[in-house]
Amino acid sequence: MQRTQSPVLARLARLNPTAVFLATLALVLVALFAPGPVGGMLLLLLAVLLVWLMTATWAVQRPATRLLRLLMLTLLIAVALAKLL
């Protein structure tokens, strides 16, 4: 582990990518099918976690990857706000 790397990121790197994907997919599906404000808050929680992860990995991403991640984050926030309203 590098000196600048946080212990949380090191722990995330050791997780099984398939399990992380399935857990995230389950959270998104629960949030989409949950009633309005509950689903919107779950999606906003996921967006906050993604923003934190994006800020931690921003420097090592290519510009095309950065753009795609920003577009997906914008879509996630738009859906969350639509569910809240």
HUVENNOR-V55990 format. One line per field, one symbol per residue. phi: phi as a letter, one per 40 degrees, with the letter a starting at -180 (. if undefined). psi: psi as a letter, one per 30 degrees, with the letter a starting at -180 (. if undefined). Layout:
phi = ???
psi = ???
//
This chain:
phi = .cccccccccccccccccccccccccccccccccceccccccccccccccccccccbdccccdcccccccccccccccccccccc
psi = klefklfeeeeefflkeeeeeeeeeeeeeeeeflldeeeeeeeeeeeeeeeeeeefgefgkleeeeeeeeeeeeeeeeeeeeee.
//
